[in-house]
Amino acid sequence: MDDGQKKKVVLTIANDEHVEYDHVILSCHSDTALEMLRAGGITEEEERVLSQFDWNHNEAVLHSDEKVHAFFYTLFSLS
């Protein structure tokens, strides 16, 4: 803004309502942050910084086998 006021961040929430904030913290991976910022306007610096991160595909398996849990707990507690 050129009128001397501090810039505000305007978020559009689920019901298409616009909410204004002084600051917003994005608690997500950089690729998700890039997607959100590109949809609403992104600075060159934001684009430059956030586009430098590479991601690998990770796979997680949910289980309830306590024997497996005990093995990995012991393994990681040794390091």
mmCIF file of the C-alpha atoms, coordinates in Angstrom:
data_MODEL
# 
_entry.id   MODEL 
# 
loop_
_atom_site.group_PDB 
_atom_site.id 
_atom_site.type_symbol 
_atom_site.label_atom_id 
_atom_site.label_alt_id 
_atom_site.label_comp_id 
_atom_site.label_asym_id 
_atom_site.label_entity_id 
_atom_site.label_seq_id 
_atom_site.pdbx_PDB_ins_code 
_atom_site.Cartn_x 
_atom_site.Cartn_y 
_atom_site.Cartn_z 
_atom_site.occupancy 
_atom_site.B_iso_or_equiv 
_atom_site.pdbx_formal_charge 
_atom_site.auth_seq_id 
_atom_site.auth_comp_id 
_atom_site.auth_asym_id 
_atom_site.auth_atom_id 
_atom_site.pdbx_PDB_model_num 
ATOM 1  C CA . MET A 1 1  ? 0.000   0.000   0.000  1.00 0.00 ? 1  MET A CA 1 
ATOM 2  C CA . ASP A 1 2  ? 1.283   3.436   -0.843 1.00 0.00 ? 2  ASP A CA 1 
ATOM 3  C CA . ASP A 1 3  ? -0.797  5.276   1.768  1.00 0.00 ? 3  ASP A CA 1 
ATOM 4  C CA . GLY A 1 4  ? 1.655   4.582   4.607  1.00 0.00 ? 4  GLY A CA 1 
ATOM 5  C CA . GLN A 1 5  ? -0.466  1.832   6.143  1.00 0.00 ? 5  GLN A CA 1 
ATOM 6  C CA . LYS A 1 6  ? 0.977   -1.579  6.871  1.00 0.00 ? 6  LYS A CA 1 
ATOM 7  C CA . LYS A 1 7  ? 0.044   -4.305  4.407  1.00 0.00 ? 7  LYS A CA 1 
ATOM 8  C CA . LYS A 1 8  ? -2.660  -6.720  5.474  1.00 0.00 ? 8  LYS A CA 1 
ATOM 9  C CA . VAL A 1 9  ? -3.128  -10.331 4.474  1.00 0.00 ? 9  VAL A CA 1 
ATOM 10 C CA . VAL A 1 10 ? -6.611  -11.123 3.224  1.00 0.00 ? 10 VAL A CA 1 
ATOM 11 C CA . LEU A 1 11 ? -7.727  -14.745 3.461  1.00 0.00 ? 11 LEU A CA 1 
ATOM 12 C CA . THR A 1 12 ? -10.787 -16.146 1.766  1.00 0.00 ? 12 THR A CA 1 
ATOM 13 C CA . ILE A 1 13 ? -12.309 -18.794 4.004  1.00 0.00 ? 13 ILE A CA 1 
ATOM 14 C CA . ALA A 1 14 ? -14.687 -21.655 3.219  1.00 0.00 ? 14 ALA A CA 1 
ATOM 15 C CA . ASN A 1 15 ? -17.904 -19.614 3.041  1.00 0.00 ? 15 ASN A CA 1 
ATOM 16 C CA . ASP A 1 16 ? -16.206 -17.154 0.638  1.00 0.00 ? 16 ASP A CA 1 
ATOM 17 C CA . GLU A 1 17 ? -15.875 -14.599 3.440  1.00 0.00 ? 17 GLU A CA 1 
ATOM 18 C CA . HIS A 1 18 ? -12.770 -12.387 3.385  1.00 0.00 ? 18 HIS A CA 1 
ATOM 19 C CA . VAL A 1 19 ? -10.878 -12.032 6.664  1.00 0.00 ? 19 VAL A CA 1 
ATOM 20 C CA . GLU A 1 20 ? -8.020  -9.540  7.167  1.00 0.00 ? 20 GLU A CA 1 
ATOM 21 C CA . TYR A 1 21 ? -4.894  -10.235 9.253  1.00 0.00 ? 21 TYR A CA 1 
ATOM 22 C CA . ASP A 1 22 ? -1.618  -8.451  9.992  1.00 0.00 ? 22 ASP A CA 1 
ATOM 23 C CA . HIS A 1 23 ? 0.366   -11.696 9.675  1.00 0.00 ? 23 HIS A CA 1 
ATOM 24 C CA . VAL A 1 24 ? -0.345  -15.274 8.631  1.00 0.00 ? 24 VAL A CA 1 
ATOM 25 C CA . ILE A 1 25 ? 1.770   -18.334 9.432  1.00 0.00 ? 25 ILE A CA 1 
ATOM 26 C CA . LEU A 1 26 ? 1.462   -21.226 6.988  1.00 0.00 ? 26 LEU A CA 1 
ATOM 27 C CA . SER A 1 27 ? 2.106   -24.466 8.850  1.00 0.00 ? 27 SER A CA 1 
ATOM 28 C CA . CYS A 1 28 ? 2.467   -26.739 5.844  1.00 0.00 ? 28 CYS A CA 1 
ATOM 29 C CA . HIS A 1 29 ? 4.991   -27.992 3.318  1.00 0.00 ? 29 HIS A CA 1 
ATOM 30 C CA . SER A 1 30 ? 6.493   -25.424 1.005  1.00 0.00 ? 30 SER A CA 1 
ATOM 31 C CA . ASP A 1 31 ? 4.766   -26.899 -2.062 1.00 0.00 ? 31 ASP A CA 1 
ATOM 32 C CA . THR A 1 32 ? 1.384   -26.406 -0.375 1.00 0.00 ? 32 THR A CA 1 
ATOM 33 C CA . ALA A 1 33 ? 2.328   -22.865 0.642  1.00 0.00 ? 33 ALA A CA 1 
ATOM 34 C CA . LEU A 1 34 ? 3.383   -22.145 -2.948 1.00 0.00 ? 34 LEU A CA 1 
ATOM 35 C CA . GLU A 1 35 ? 0.056   -23.414 -4.269 1.00 0.00 ? 35 GLU A CA 1 
ATOM 36 C CA . MET A 1 36 ? -1.885  -21.190 -1.857 1.00 0.00 ? 36 MET A CA 1 
ATOM 37 C CA . LEU A 1 37 ? 0.245   -18.114 -2.513 1.00 0.00 ? 37 LEU A CA 1 
ATOM 38 C CA . ARG A 1 38 ? 0.165   -18.545 -6.277 1.00 0.00 ? 38 ARG A CA 1 
ATOM 39 C CA . ALA A 1 39 ? -3.636  -18.655 -6.137 1.00 0.00 ? 39 ALA A CA 1 
ATOM 40 C CA . GLY A 1 40 ? -3.805  -15.346 -4.307 1.00 0.00 ? 40 GLY A CA 1 
ATOM 41 C CA . GLY A 1 41 ? -0.671  -13.499 -5.328 1.00 0.00 ? 41 GLY A CA 1 
ATOM 42 C CA . ILE A 1 42 ? 2.942   -14.272 -4.526 1.00 0.00 ? 42 ILE A CA 1 
ATOM 43 C CA . THR A 1 43 ? 6.020   -12.062 -4.275 1.00 0.00 ? 43 THR A CA 1 
ATOM 44 C CA . GLU A 1 44 ? 9.178   -12.849 -6.225 1.00 0.00 ? 44 GLU A CA 1 
ATOM 45 C CA . GLU A 1 45 ? 11.004  -13.519 -2.957 1.00 0.00 ? 45 GLU A CA 1 
ATOM 46 C CA . GLU A 1 46 ? 8.335   -15.952 -1.720 1.00 0.00 ? 46 GLU A CA 1 
ATOM 47 C CA . GLU A 1 47 ? 8.439   -17.774 -5.059 1.00 0.00 ? 47 GLU A CA 1 
ATOM 48 C CA . ARG A 1 48 ? 12.242  -17.914 -5.044 1.00 0.00 ? 48 ARG A CA 1 
ATOM 49 C CA . VAL A 1 49 ? 12.569  -19.213 -1.474 1.00 0.00 ? 49 VAL A CA 1 
ATOM 50 C CA . LEU A 1 50 ? 9.696   -21.697 -1.414 1.00 0.00 ? 50 LEU A CA 1 
ATOM 51 C CA . SER A 1 51 ? 10.448  -23.191 -4.839 1.00 0.00 ? 51 SER A CA 1 
ATOM 52 C CA . GLN A 1 52 ? 13.933  -24.297 -3.732 1.00 0.00 ? 52 GLN A CA 1 
ATOM 53 C CA . PHE A 1 53 ? 12.674  -27.176 -1.560 1.00 0.00 ? 53 PHE A CA 1 
ATOM 54 C CA . ASP A 1 54 ? 12.564  -30.728 -2.936 1.00 0.00 ? 54 ASP A CA 1 
ATOM 55 C CA . TRP A 1 55 ? 10.243  -33.385 -1.574 1.00 0.00 ? 55 TRP A CA 1 
ATOM 56 C CA . ASN A 1 56 ? 10.407  -37.162 -1.503 1.00 0.00 ? 56 ASN A CA 1 
ATOM 57 C CA . HIS A 1 57 ? 7.453   -39.505 -1.416 1.00 0.00 ? 57 HIS A CA 1 
ATOM 58 C CA . ASN A 1 58 ? 7.096   -41.046 2.041  1.00 0.00 ? 58 ASN A CA 1 
ATOM 59 C CA . GLU A 1 59 ? 4.934   -44.001 2.891  1.00 0.00 ? 59 GLU A CA 1 
ATOM 60 C CA . ALA A 1 60 ? 3.493   -44.645 6.336  1.00 0.00 ? 60 ALA A CA 1 
ATOM 61 C CA . VAL A 1 61 ? 1.860   -47.819 7.564  1.00 0.00 ? 61 VAL A CA 1 
ATOM 62 C CA . LEU A 1 62 ? -0.629  -47.719 10.409 1.00 0.00 ? 62 LEU A CA 1 
ATOM 63 C CA . HIS A 1 63 ? -0.645  -50.875 12.513 1.00 0.00 ? 63 HIS A CA 1 
ATOM 64 C CA . SER A 1 64 ? -1.515  -52.069 15.998 1.00 0.00 ? 64 SER A CA 1 
ATOM 65 C CA . ASP A 1 65 ? 1.014   -54.887 16.355 1.00 0.00 ? 65 ASP A CA 1 
ATOM 66 C CA . GLU A 1 66 ? 2.789   -54.164 19.654 1.00 0.00 ? 66 GLU A CA 1 
ATOM 67 C CA . LYS A 1 67 ? 5.701   -56.477 18.723 1.00 0.00 ? 67 LYS A CA 1 
ATOM 68 C CA . VAL A 1 68 ? 6.553   -54.250 15.744 1.00 0.00 ? 68 VAL A CA 1 
ATOM 69 C CA . HIS A 1 69 ? 6.170   -51.124 17.850 1.00 0.00 ? 69 HIS A CA 1 
ATOM 70 C CA . ALA A 1 70 ? 8.479   -52.519 20.559 1.00 0.00 ? 70 ALA A CA 1 
ATOM 71 C CA . PHE A 1 71 ? 11.123  -53.416 17.943 1.00 0.00 ? 71 PHE A CA 1 
ATOM 72 C CA . PHE A 1 72 ? 11.223  -49.937 16.424 1.00 0.00 ? 72 PHE A CA 1 
ATOM 73 C CA . TYR A 1 73 ? 11.042  -48.230 19.814 1.00 0.00 ? 73 TYR A CA 1 
ATOM 74 C CA . THR A 1 74 ? 14.123  -50.187 20.921 1.00 0.00 ? 74 THR A CA 1 
ATOM 75 C CA . LEU A 1 75 ? 15.884  -49.558 17.612 1.00 0.00 ? 75 LEU A CA 1 
ATOM 76 C CA . PHE A 1 76 ? 15.378  -45.766 17.686 1.00 0.00 ? 76 PHE A CA 1 
ATOM 77 C CA . SER A 1 77 ? 16.120  -45.416 21.390 1.00 0.00 ? 77 SER A CA 1 
ATOM 78 C CA . LEU A 1 78 ? 19.621  -46.803 20.734 1.00 0.00 ? 78 LEU A CA 1 
ATOM 79 C CA . SER A 1 79 ? 20.576  -44.020 18.346 1.00 0.00 ? 79 SER A CA 1 
# 
